[in-house]
Amino acid sequence: MILLSGGTDGGTTTHVMELAEILAAANPRPRLGQNYKLPVIYAGNNKAHDNIQKTLGEISDLDIVENIRPVLEQENLEPSRDKIHDLFMEHVMAQAPGYKKLMSWTDAPIMPTPGAVGSLIEMIAKKENISVVGVDIGGATTDIFSVFEGKFNRTVSANLGMSYSICNVLAESGLDNVLRWVPFDIDHSNLTNRIGNKMIRPTTVPQSLEELVVEQAIAREALRLSFIQHKSFATSLKGVQSERTISDAFEQSSSGQSLVNMMELDLLVGSGGVLSHAPRRQQSARMLIDAFMPEGITQIAVDSIFMMPQLGVLANIDSKELKDDASQAALEVFDNDCLIRLGTCIAPIGKAKPRSQMAQVSLSFEDGSTKKININEGSLEMLEVPYEPVKIEIQPSRGIDVGAGKGEPLSSTIYGGIVGLIFDGRNRPINLPKDSSERIQNLLNWSDAVNEYPKGDLF
């Protein structure tokens, strides 16, 4: 399909009509189905609607939707996104074997997996009024979803996955970036062969602890690269200053900045085989923290049984009788049966000298007991606490931020979980030593701190 856009509403139509005439002259043909016309979505200046219809109406399957940028200070992306989704279902999914039969079996919407998961993430953020990042890592793709400042963004990293696309992860990240997460000596050729075997036999799972560690090292890089791509797409208005109020009139920030602010993040949710089915939940927590590098106070969770896509469909059942009940049911099942609360990550941010104190933490538990913990630079510690409220007071060192500003104390209520509370003193971004023995020792110390792997010959 082709998306055609240009101009603000009521402005000049010259440039967008030139594009339409080029498109008409090229007369591109669709890939799927000889009897189809190529789908074209027009989302530009509304003043050009009639001329666009005359130019492209006969040669294409034309749909006209609201302008992507009606005025310079606003973006209106939803109508175009919805139409692209509709056309994908109509022109692409309709070619899938058995799709028409499936359509006859149900009157519920059939949604692509990223669309369904994204819908659920957006609904959770709106209901709880929180900022959320969700990730679904599969064999061929990694999907990232985020809600910051009430704005939902979704990206699909089509060539970053854990089986069919695993060699793309290696090519994009480089061998050294994968090796930095492996806590034992392994040469480049050995690692390359292991990754090649996984691509040749994509449905296999690790058969030894060594294979598991290597696969989880690759997963960290797939997640990290996908998140970098997501942050570059999830941006504020580009090209001009966005519409501002008196309260922020004096705040000068460049347009096109990423909306993703890890200090503002409340909940990080992981899904996909390597995260949901990790032998130990501590491994899932470590992969998410190492790849996304949350800042301040962040809840960590995983989808236990790949239920998020189905719940996303349930929440979108379009029925006057069921709409509200379906949405509520989906959210309740997600919270009670789907989501595994791993715990909370507390990560102070700022430049600190090696092994110096970054923050002092005071914890008050429901049974009346208290505990004090010092977070030192470069350290990773875990405290086993079940999913229950814990009052926390953090006094950061000078120049260190935990969410209230540099050097400012913070009081809040956090929750434990299956893993518990994780205190992460590693600077952002997480930099590992170049020296192999020092790097391996750091990785082993962090693994021991959270009880990540069983003790044995490998550790």
N, C-alpha and C positions, 0 to 999 in steps of 0.2 A: 504494500500500500504506500501511498505518498501523502505526506502532510504538507499543505501549502499555506503559508501565513506571511503577512507583511502589512505594515502600516497600522496606525491607530484609527479608531472609528471616526469617520467624517473627514479624514485627511486625504492626501493625494493618493490616487489609485494607479498612477503610472507604473511604478516599479513592480507591484504585485501582478498587474496585468501583463507586463513583459514576461514574468515567470510563467504565467498561465499559457501564454502564446508559445513559449519555448516548449512547454510540456505538451501542448496540443500538436506541435510540429513533430516532436519525437514519437508521440503515440506509443508509449511503452505497453507491452503486453503482460498479463499476469502470469505468474509461475504455475499456479494451480488451476486447472480447468480451462479447456479451450473455449468454452461457451461463456466464460465470465468476462466482464469488463474490469479493468484495473480499478480498485477502490482508491478514490482520491478524497481527502478530507480538506475542506477549505475552512481555515480558522483565522482569517485576516480582516481587513477593513470592511465594515458592513456596507459601506458606500459602493463597493465593487460587486455585491452579490449578483445583480442582474447580469453584468458583463461576464462574470465567472461562469454563471449558468449557461450563457450563450456559447462561450469558448470551450468549456469542458463537459457540458451536460450530455452531449451526444456520444463522445468517444470514451467516457469513463463512467464508473459507478460513483457519482458525485454526492457527497454529503456536506452540507454547510452547517457549521456550528458557530457558537459565539467566538469572538475574537480572543486570541491568546493574550494580547495586550490592548485592551480597549482604550486606555490612556497611558501616558508615559510612566505614571507613578504606580500602576497596578498591573498585576499578572492574573490571568484567569485560565488556569490550566485544566481544571476538572472536566469541562465539556469535551475537550479534545481527548483527554485520557479515557473517558467513558466510551467515546466513539471508537477509538482504537481497540479497546477491549471487545466491543460488540463485533467489530469487523474481524478481529482475530478468531472469535468463536464461530463466526459465520463462514469465513473463507478458508481458514487453516484447520481448525478442529473438525470442521465438517468433512474433511478428507480422511480423517482417522478411521481405521476399520472399526465398525460397530458403533460409531458415534450416533448415527441416526436411530439405531435400535435403542441405544441408551436414552436418547431424548424421549422416545415413546414410553419408557418405563417410569419416568419421573416428571413431575411438574415443578420441582425445585430447580433453582439455577445451577447450571454446570459452570464451574469457575476454574481457571488455571490455578495451580498451587500457589504461586506468588501472590496472586490477587486475593485469594481466600485468606492466607496468613496475614497479609497486609491489612485486610479489612478488620481482622480480629485485633491486631496490634493497635490500629487506630481507635477502635472502640474501647479498648482497655485504657488507653491514654486519656480519652475524653471522659470516661466514667470516673476514673480516679484523679483526674486533673494532674497528671504527672508527665514527665518526659520519659520516653521509652526508646530503647534500641533493641530490635529483634534480629536474629540471624537464623537462616535455614541453610545449612551446608549439606549438599548432596553429592552424588557421584560425578555429575557433569557441570553443575552450576552452584553458585553461592548467592543467596538472596539476602539483602540487608534492608531493614525497614527502620524508620526512625520518626519520632514525633517530638519536635522541639518548637516552642513558642506556638503550639497549637497547629503547626504545619506538618503534614504527613509527606514523607518522601520514601520512595522505593527504588532500589536498583537491583538489577540482575547481572552478576558477573558471569557471563555465559561460558567462559573458558577456565574457570577456577573451581575445581571439584576434587573429590577424593578417590575417584577411580578412573572413569573415562577421560577426565581432564587433568589427571594428576601430573602428567609431564608438562603441561602448560604452567602449573604452579612452580615446578622446578625451574623452567625456562625463565619465568618472569621474576622469581625471587632470587635465583642463583643458588648454587650449591652451598656457599658459605653461610647464607642466611638460614637455610634449613639445618645445616650442621651445628649452628650456634645453640640450638635447643636440644641437642643430643648429648646426654651426660656420660658418654663413654667414647673412646677412640674408634673412629670408623673412617676408612679412606673414601675418597671421592668416587672411585669406580664401584666400590661395594654399594654405596648409597644409590648411585645411578642405576645399577642393576636391580636393586630392590624396587625402585620406583618404576622401572620398565616392566618388571614382572607384574606389578599391580595394574598397570595399564593393559597388559595383555590378558590378565585374568581379573577383570574388574569386580567380580562378585565375591572374591576371596576375602577372608578376614584374617587378622594377625594370628599366627599359630604359636608365637612365643613372646615373652616379655620384651625381648629386643626388637622384634617387629612392631609391637604395639608402641613402643617409645618412638621409633622412627616415624610411624604413621601419625602420631600425635604431634611430632615436630613439624611435619608437613602441614597438618591441619592449622597450626598456629600461623604459618605463612599464608595459607589460603584465606584465612579469616582476616589477617592483617591487610593483605593486598586488596581484598574486597571492600574493606572498610575505608581504605584510602580512596578507592574509586567512589564510594558512596559519598564521602565528605566533599569530594570535588563537584558532585552533582547536586547535593542538598545545600543550595546556596540561596541567599537573599536576592532581591531584584538586581539584575545586571544592567549596565549601560547608563543608568541615570540614578540620581539620588531617589531613594524610595520616599513615599509619602510620610511626613513626620508631624508630630504634635508639638505643642509649645514645650512640653516637658523634656523632649529630647532634641530640641532645635539646635542646641549648642554642642551636641555630641556629633563630632565629625568622624564618620567611618566610611571606608570605601565600599562601593556597591559590589555585589557578587561575593560577599564573604560567606563562608560555610555557616549554616545554621547549627551544625553539630557542636555543642559545647559540653565536653565530658564532665565539667564541674557541675553542670546543671542536671546531669543524668540521674534519674531516680531508680530505674529498673532496667537491667540487661538480661534478655531472655535468649537462650540458645536452643536450637533444634537441629535435627539431622543425626544420622547414625553415629558419627564419631563423638558427638556430644551427648546425645540421649542414651546411648548404649555403652558408654565408657565403663569398664569394670568397676571403677571406683568414682564416686561423685567428686572427690577431690581433684581428679584428673580433668573433669569437665570445668570445674571452677578455675583451675590453673590455666587451661587453654583459653578461656574467655578473658581472664584478667591479663594474661601475657599478650594476647592479640589486640584487645580493645583498649587496654591501659586506662581503666576508669580512674577518675580523680575525685577527691573528697569522699563522700559517703554514697555508696551505690549498692542496691540489692542485686543479687545474682540468682538466676533461676534457669532451669532447663525444662523443655517439653519432654515428659517422660515416655510417651508412646506414640509420637507423631500424630497427635490428635488436633493440632492447630488448624490444618487445612479444612478438616471436616467441620470443626466448630465455626470457622469463618463462613462456610456455606450455610450452616444452620442459622447463624445470626443474620443472614441476608435473605431469609425466606420472605418473599414479598406477598404477604397475606394480611388483610385488615384484621382478621381474627387472631392470627398467630404472631404478627410482627414483633410486638413488645414482649410477649411471652418467649418467643424464639430467641430474641437477643438476650434476655435475662437468663434463659436456660443455658445458652452458650457460655456466657460469662461465669455462671456458677459452676458448670462442669470444668471450665478452664481453671478456675481458681482452686476447686476442691479435688479434682481427679487428674487433671492434665499437668498442672504446674508443680514441679519439684523445687521448693525453696531451698537453695543451697546455703544461703546466708547473706552476709553483708561484707563488702570490701571497704576498708578505711584506708585511703591513700593520700597523705599530705603531699603538697606540691611546692617545689621551690628549690633553689640551689642550696645544697648543703655539703659540708665537708664529709669525706668518706668516714662512715661509721659514727658520725656525730648525731646527737639527739635532734629529731625533727619535730616531735610532738610528745606530749604527756597525756595519757588517756585515763579517765576515771569511769568505771562501769558500776552501775547499780542494778542488781538483779531482782526478779520478782520475789524471791525468798528472803530478801532483806540483806543478802551478802553483797560485798563490794570487792572490786579488784582494780589495781592500778597497773598500767602497761606503758612502757616507753617504746616509741617507734623510732628506731635508729636508721640512718641512711644505709641503703643496700640490704636491709633485712626483710624477711618475710616470715610472719608468725601466724599461727592459727590458735584460736581458743574455741573448744567444743561447747557450743551453746545451742539448745533446741530452738525450734521456731516459737519464740516468745518475746515480748517486748523487753528491751534493755535500755535503761537511761544512760546516755553517754555524755561526758563533758570532755572536750578536747582543748588543750592549751598548746597551740603551735609555737615553735621557736620563732625568733625574729626572721622575717622574710619568707616564712612558710605559710601556705594557705591551705585550709581544709574546707573552704566554702563560705566563710564569713569575711574574707579579706586577709591580707598578709599580716601575720602576728595576732590576728583577732581570735578570741576564744569562741567556741561553738558548743551549744547544748542542743541535744536532740534525743529522739527515741528511735532506736534501730531494732532489727529482728535477727535472731540467729537462724539456724536451719540445719539441714542434713550435714553440711560441712561445719558451719558455725561462723565465727567472726574471723576475718582475715585482715591482718594489719600489714600493709604493703609500704615499705619505706624505700622502694626502688625508684630512682628518679625517672621522670618522663622526658623523652622516650627511654625505655629500658635498654641500657647499654651493657653488653657483656664484654669481659676482658678479651683482648686479642690472644693472650697467652692461653694455650690449650688447657694446661693443667689447672690454671687459675679459674678459667671458665667452667670446666667440669666440676671443680670443687664448689663453685657458687651454685651451680644447678643442683648438685647433690644436697647441699645445705637447704635450698628452698624446697626440694622434694621431701626431705626428712621433716622439715618444719610443718608440712601439711599432711604428712603420712600418705604421699601420693602413690608410691609403688611398694609392693611387698619386699621385705628384706630377703636377700639371697645372694647368689654369685654375681649378679649384674650390679647390685647396689650395696 
